[in-house]
Every structure is written in C-alpha cells, then in structure tokens.
Amino acid sequence: MSARTAIGGLFRQLTDREPEGVWSAPGRVNLIGEHTDYNDGFVLPFATPHRTYAAYRRRDDGILRVASTLADEAVELPVAELSAVFPASGGSGREADGAHALPGWSRYPLGVAWALTAQADGPFAGADLAIASDVPVGAGLSSSAAIENAVACALDEAWALGLDPETLAIAGRTAENEAVGAPTGIMDQFASMLSRPDAALFLDCRSLRARPVGLGFAAAGLTLLVMDTRVSHAHSTGGYADRRAACERGAAALGVPALRDVAVAGLGRAEGLLDPVTFRRVRHVVTEDQRVLDTVRLLREEGPRAIGPLLTASHRSMRDDFEISTPELDTAVDAALAAGALGARMTGGGFGGAAIALVPAADAATIADAVESASARAGHAAPHVFPVTPSAGAHPEPVA
C-alpha cells in the first residue's frame, strides 16, 4: 500500500475522524555537492517522486499526538512542554530528569513542532498528526527532511502561522540538528521544500539563495538510476560528525570562515599547513564546490550528457579523500560505469545508502542488471535499483 493510500486509514485509526488537511514533501537525490552544505558551499539536489505525507486535525486540549506507519504506538506531548524537552535533550529526546523519554522516530515531528514554536508567536493549539512515507529510510534519499517538511507545512496550516517555505525548511533543519542531534546542513530541507519538476535546485548554502536549473534528462534520452545498497546509515552517528569536525579544523587552520572560502588554487598552501587526513577532507570539499559550479555551467551550455565525468570524479573524491564510501557503493558505481553509465557517484552523507548513475534510457535495464550481478558476485546484499524523475517540492494534497 502506498503512503498516499495509507495516510487516511492511519489518521482515522488514530482519531476516528477525517483529517482537516494533508501535506506531502519528497525525498531528494543530490546530483552533486556532497558535504559542502555545512561548509557554506554549493549543492545541486532535486526532489524524487517518493513522498512523505502528514495529515492533521486541530485539537483544543493543547496535546500534540503523532502516529506513524513506522511505529506501532502514537506519542503524545503537551505543546507547552516542547520547549522544556528539546533544549535539555542534546538530541537524546529525553529531559534531563528522565521524563518524556521519546521514541527516536518521534523526535523528528515533535522537534519540528518545537522549532516552529520558536519561530512564530502563539498560542499554539494541540493537533493530531499522522505520518506515512514512501521515501526509503537510511538510503541517503533524505527521508528525515521529507518528514520534517511535511510536518512543518501541516503545522503551519494547522496553527495558521503563515511562514514562508524557506522558514519552514529552516525549522526542519533546526529539528534535525538540535532535537535529533544530527549535524546536517540545510540542503536536504531546501531541496525537499523548493524543488521543481525536471529541475535541480542550485543552492548557495551561505546566502540561502536558490534557483532551479533545468536538467532535461528525458529530452536527452537519459535516465537517472538510484542504486540503494540497503546498507543503512544514520547522520547522528560518529562518521558524519567526524567529517564535519575535520572541515571546521581545516577552515580554522586556514584562517577562513568556512571551506567555501578556499579556492582550488589555494590547495597547495593548505597541504603545507594541514595534517594529511585533514588536508584530504579539505581537498574533497574545495574540489566538490568547484564540481557543482562546473555542473551548473555544463547543464546550461552543453546539456546533461556532459556532466557524467564530474559525477564520477565526485565519487572518487568521496571514496579517497573524504573516505565515506563503502564496498557496496563502490561496487555499484564501478559496475554501472563498466556497463555504460555516463557517470556515477554515491549520494547522501555516506557510510551506506545509495549511489546514482546517469545512464542512456535505452540501457537502463541492462545497467541495473549489471549492478545487481556485480553486487551478487561480491557477496553484497541485492541492491534496489530504480529510476527517479526530478519532481516537485512540498505541497498540499487532497484530503479525500
């Protein structure tokens, strides 16, 4: 059953009533620009067709109740107690005195509610929320941002806040950083909120200026395949945080506000100042920023068939300099390239998840078979390989 079909039944099971409104937000694929967002750099993601749905109905007792297809039981918390729970939680979802132990999944919607109460003036009514999702969890397709944005839009409507999409996306990032404890940048929430069909979102993560960049995959006879390795990852675990800390050390040693301020031509100086590991982390971010800018230029000047080598160079940089790939991801990328992909790279935070391959549409099935066969020969779990079409960002859905 699809999430769109499931959401109504879940809400009726929770409340015995129909929802007042339903919002959806997509997952995202990052075409290029990995680990550049929290370095004030550039990214180029787009929304996938996979979506998370949030249905709501206001209630007058000040209770926020959330249910999800990912959990067996609903979670309740008074809206008035949100501010007492999350600042003290340090991402644990637990108040300092042991009260309000929260299941991990509930920290996302309740964290968004908390972030919204800090963004706008109350009073804030209670609400029932039901959440259903088709976005694969742990695959690097930003299932968390899809939840955050769908809930942010639903609560914005329920509470008549009138916040703009960018502010709602920032609330989602605040929830992920401070309520969940995952030190991610702003890319996922902006991509899920603002994307347009057949376009990527070129985002400057320092100024938060964003504009669509036409992709034209179908018109060029191309398809983008997602190769989900089924190796789950979590941004709140140590590897992601370690990479972010290395970037911050590198920027401090180089005397710049962020690695976005280091040019490729400045890497020679950086190598002389930094230890080898920190230098490699810095080199990935600096060269990745340039690859994003080059990809935007090539899409405009030559079209999507020209960007394949940049995707592949991005993967090598993440594999060798940032060291966030896995054998399963490398196998998928290498197999896709050997079978005729124009370019391929892992996507997302790393340490598992998915890779992408830009392929001729006529060869998509053959390349998918090659990836599956190579994974089997290597003894890896069978990957889930599927095409994605650049899709629309968050929007309201029919209630019925």
C-alpha positions in Angstrom: 0.0 0.0 0.0 1.4 3.4 -1.0 1.9 6.1 1.7 -0.8 8.3 -0.1 -3.3 5.4 0.3 -2.2 4.6 3.9 -2.3 8.1 5.4 -6.1 8.4 5.5 -6.6 5.0 7.2 -3.8 5.7 9.7 -5.4 9.0 10.6 -8.8 7.5 11.1 -7.3 4.8 13.2 -5.7 7.4 15.4 -8.7 9.7 15.7 -11.9 8.1 14.3 -12.2 11.3 12.3 -11.1 12.7 8.9 -8.1 15.0 8.7 -8.5 18.7 8.2 -5.6 18.8 5.8 -2.8 16.7 4.2 0.6 17.9 3.1 3.4 16.0 1.4 7.1 16.5 0.9 9.5 14.5 -1.2 12.8 12.8 -0.6 15.8 14.1 -2.5 18.7 12.9 -4.6 21.8 15.1 -4.5 23.0 15.2 -8.1 26.4 16.6 -6.9 27.8 18.6 -4.0 28.3 16.3 -1.0 29.3 17.6 2.4 29.6 21.1 1.0 26.4 22.4 2.6 27.6 22.7 6.1 30.8 24.3 4.7 28.8 27.2 3.3 29.3 25.9 -0.2 27.2 24.9 -3.2 24.8 21.9 -3.8 22.7 20.7 -6.7 19.9 18.3 -5.4 16.5 17.5 -6.8 13.3 16.1 -5.4 12.4 12.4 -6.0 8.8 11.1 -6.7 8.9 9.4 -3.3 6.9 11.4 -0.7 6.1 11.6 3.0 2.5 12.6 3.9 1.4 14.3 7.0 -2.3 14.5 7.9 -3.5 16.8 10.7 -6.5 17.8 12.7 -6.5 20.5 15.3 -7.5 19.7 18.9 -8.3 22.1 21.8 -6.6 20.4 24.7 -3.0 21.5 23.9 -1.8 18.0 23.2 0.3 17.1 20.2 -0.2 13.5 19.3 1.8 11.9 16.4 1.4 8.5 14.8 3.5 6.9 12.0 3.4 3.9 9.8 7.0 3.3 11.1 5.8 2.8 14.7 3.2 0.7 16.5 2.1 3.3 19.0 1.3 7.0 18.9 3.3 9.5 21.0 1.7 12.4 23.0 3.3 15.5 24.4 1.7 18.8 25.5 2.7 21.6 23.2 3.6 23.7 26.3 6.2 21.2 27.3 8.1 21.1 23.9 10.5 23.9 25.0 11.3 22.0 28.2 12.1 18.8 26.4 14.3 19.6 23.5 16.8 22.2 24.6 17.7 19.9 27.5 17.8 16.7 25.4 21.0 17.3 23.5 19.4 15.2 20.7 18.5 12.4 23.0 14.8 13.2 23.1 14.9 12.8 26.9 14.6 15.5 29.5 17.4 15.9 32.0 15.4 14.4 34.9 14.4 11.3 32.8 10.9 12.4 32.0 9.5 12.3 28.5 11.5 9.5 27.0 10.7 9.8 23.3 11.0 7.1 20.6 13.6 8.0 18.1 11.2 8.4 15.2 9.0 10.9 17.1 11.9 13.3 17.6 11.5 14.4 14.0 7.9 15.6 14.0 7.9 16.8 17.7 11.3 18.5 17.1 9.7 20.4 14.1 6.8 21.4 16.3 9.3 22.8 18.9 11.3 24.6 16.2 8.1 26.2 14.9 7.0 27.4 18.3 10.4 29.2 18.5 9.9 30.8 15.0 6.4 32.2 15.5 4.1 33.8 18.1 1.5 31.6 19.7 -0.9 30.5 21.0 -0.3 27.0 19.6 -3.3 24.6 19.6 -2.9 20.9 20.0 -3.0 18.7 17.0 -3.3 15.1 15.9 -0.7 14.2 13.2 -0.4 11.0 11.2 2.7 10.4 9.0 3.2 7.9 6.2 6.1 7.7 3.9 7.3 6.1 0.6 10.8 7.5 1.0 13.3 4.7 1.7 14.8 5.1 5.2 18.6 5.0 5.5 19.2 5.1 1.8 20.7 8.6 1.6 17.5 10.0 0.0 16.7 12.3 2.9 13.7 10.5 4.5 14.2 12.7 7.5 13.8 16.0 5.6 10.7 14.7 3.9 9.2 14.0 7.3 10.3 17.4 8.7 8.9 19.4 5.8 5.6 17.6 5.5 5.1 18.1 9.3 6.2 21.7 9.1 3.8 22.5 6.3 0.9 20.7 8.1 1.5 22.5 11.4 2.0 25.8 9.6 -1.5 25.4 8.2 -3.0 24.0 11.4 -1.6 26.8 13.5 -2.2 29.5 10.9 1.4 30.6 11.2 1.8 31.9 7.6 5.5 31.1 7.4 7.3 31.1 4.1 8.8 27.9 2.7 12.3 28.9 3.5 11.5 29.5 7.1 9.7 26.1 7.3 12.7 24.4 5.8 15.0 26.1 8.4 12.7 24.8 11.1 13.2 21.3 9.8 17.0 21.7 9.9 16.8 23.1 13.4 14.8 20.0 14.4 17.4 17.7 12.8 20.4 19.5 14.4 19.1 20.2 17.8 16.2 17.8 18.6 17.6 14.8 16.8 21.3 15.6 17.2 22.3 15.1 13.5 24.8 17.8 12.4 23.5 18.2 8.9 23.4 21.3 6.7 20.4 22.9 5.1 20.5 21.2 1.7 18.0 18.4 2.4 15.2 20.6 3.7 15.6 23.2 1.0 15.6 20.6 -1.8 12.5 18.8 -0.4 10.7 22.1 0.1 11.6 24.1 -3.0 12.3 21.7 -5.9 10.5 21.9 -9.2 9.8 19.2 -11.8 12.6 18.5 -14.4 15.0 20.7 -12.5 17.7 20.6 -9.9 17.9 23.3 -7.1 21.2 25.2 -7.2 21.6 26.4 -3.6 24.2 28.7 -2.2 24.3 27.4 1.4 25.8 30.6 2.8 23.3 33.1 1.4 20.5 30.5 1.1 19.8 31.8 -2.4 18.3 29.1 -4.5 17.3 28.8 -8.2 16.1 26.0 -10.4 18.5 24.6 -13.0 16.9 22.7 -15.8 18.0 19.1 -16.2 16.4 17.8 -19.3 17.3 14.2 -18.7 14.3 12.7 -20.6 14.7 15.1 -23.6 18.3 14.0 -23.9 17.4 10.3 -23.7 18.8 9.8 -20.3 17.6 8.3 -17.0 19.0 8.7 -13.5 19.1 5.4 -11.6 19.2 5.2 -7.9 21.2 2.2 -6.6 20.2 1.6 -3.0 22.7 -0.7 -1.4 20.4 -1.4 1.5 23.3 -0.6 3.9 21.6 1.7 6.3 23.2 4.8 7.7 22.4 7.5 10.3 23.6 11.0 10.3 23.6 11.2 14.0 26.3 8.6 14.3 30.0 9.4 14.6 31.4 9.3 11.0 29.4 12.2 9.7 30.2 14.3 12.8 33.9 13.4 12.5 34.0 14.7 8.9 32.3 17.9 9.9 34.7 18.5 12.7 37.7 17.9 10.3 36.3 20.5 8.0 35.9 23.0 10.8 39.5 22.3 11.9 40.7 22.8 8.4 38.9 26.1 8.0 40.3 27.4 11.3 43.8 26.4 10.4 43.5 28.2 7.0 42.0 31.3 8.6 38.8 31.3 6.7 35.1 31.4 7.9 34.3 28.2 6.0 35.9 25.9 3.4 33.7 27.6 0.8 36.3 30.5 1.0 39.2 28.2 -0.1 39.8 28.1 -3.9 41.2 25.1 -5.7 44.3 27.2 -6.4 44.8 27.5 -2.6 45.1 23.8 -2.0 48.9 23.9 -2.3 49.1 26.2 0.6 46.6 24.1 2.5 48.6 20.9 2.1 51.6 22.6 3.7 49.6 23.7 6.7 47.4 20.7 7.5 47.9 17.2 8.6 47.4 14.6 5.8 43.9 13.5 6.9 42.6 17.0 7.4 44.0 18.0 4.1 42.2 15.3 2.2 38.9 16.2 3.9 39.5 19.8 2.9 40.5 18.9 -0.7 37.3 17.0 -1.2 35.1 19.9 -0.1 37.0 22.5 -2.1 37.1 20.5 -5.3 33.4 19.4 -4.8 32.3 23.0 -4.7 34.0 23.6 -8.0 32.4 20.5 -9.5 29.0 21.8 -8.5 29.7 25.1 -10.3 31.1 23.3 -13.3 28.0 21.0 -13.4 25.6 24.0 -13.4 27.7 25.6 -16.2 27.7 22.4 -18.3 24.0 21.8 -17.9 23.4 25.3 -19.3 26.0 25.3 -22.1 26.1 21.7 -23.2 23.3 19.7 -21.6 23.1 16.7 -19.3 25.2 14.3 -21.3 28.3 16.5 -20.5 28.1 16.1 -16.7 28.9 12.4 -16.4 32.7 12.8 -15.7 32.0 15.3 -12.9 29.7 12.8 -11.2 32.4 10.1 -11.3 35.1 12.5 -10.1 32.9 13.3 -7.2 32.6 9.7 -6.2 36.4 9.2 -6.4 36.8 12.2 -4.2 34.4 10.9 -1.6 35.9 7.5 -1.7 39.6 8.5 -1.5 39.7 12.0 0.2 36.6 12.0 2.4 36.5 8.3 2.9 32.8 7.9 3.3 32.1 5.3 0.6 31.6 1.6 1.3 32.5 -1.6 -0.7 28.8 -1.9 -1.6 28.7 1.7 -3.0 32.0 1.3 -4.9 30.7 -2.0 -6.4 27.5 -0.3 -7.6 29.4 2.7 -9.1 32.0 0.6 -10.8 29.5 -1.8 -12.3 27.3 1.0 -13.6 30.3 2.7 -15.3 31.5 -0.6 -16.8 28.1 -1.3 -18.2 27.8 2.1 -20.0 26.7 4.8 -17.4 27.9 8.3 -18.4 28.7 9.0 -14.7 28.0 7.6 -11.3 28.6 8.5 -7.7 27.4 7.8 -4.2 24.8 10.3 -2.9 24.0 11.4 0.6 26.0 11.5 3.8 27.9 8.3 3.1 28.7 5.2 5.2 26.0 3.3 3.3 22.9 4.4 1.5 22.6 4.8 -2.3 24.6 5.7 -5.4 23.3 7.2 -8.6 24.1 6.6 -12.2 23.3 8.8 -15.2 22.5 6.3 -18.0 21.1 6.2 -21.5 17.4 5.4 -21.1 17.6 2.6 -23.6 20.3 0.9 -21.5 18.8 1.4 -18.0 17.6 -2.1 -17.6 20.9 -3.6 -18.7 22.9 -1.4 -16.4 20.6 -2.2 -13.5 21.1 -5.9 -14.2 24.9 -5.4 -14.3 24.8 -3.6 -10.9 22.8 -6.4 -9.3 25.0 -9.1 -10.8 28.2 -7.4 -9.6 26.8 -7.0 -6.1 25.9 -10.7 -6.0 29.4 -11.7 -7.1 30.9 -9.5 -4.4 28.7 -11.2 -1.8 26.7 -8.0 -1.1 23.0 -7.8 -0.4 21.0 -7.3 -3.5 20.7 -3.6 -4.2 17.4 -1.9 -5.0 17.9 -0.2 -8.4 15.2 2.1 -9.7 14.8 5.2 -11.9 13.9 8.6 -10.4 12.3 11.6 -12.1 13.1 15.1 -10.8 9.8 16.1 -9.1 8.0 18.9 -7.2 8.7 20.0 -3.7 6.3 20.2 -0.7 2.7 20.9 -1.5 -0.9 20.3 -0.1 -2.7 17.1 -1.1 -6.4 16.4 -1.4 -7.9 15.3 1.9 -10.0 12.5 0.4 
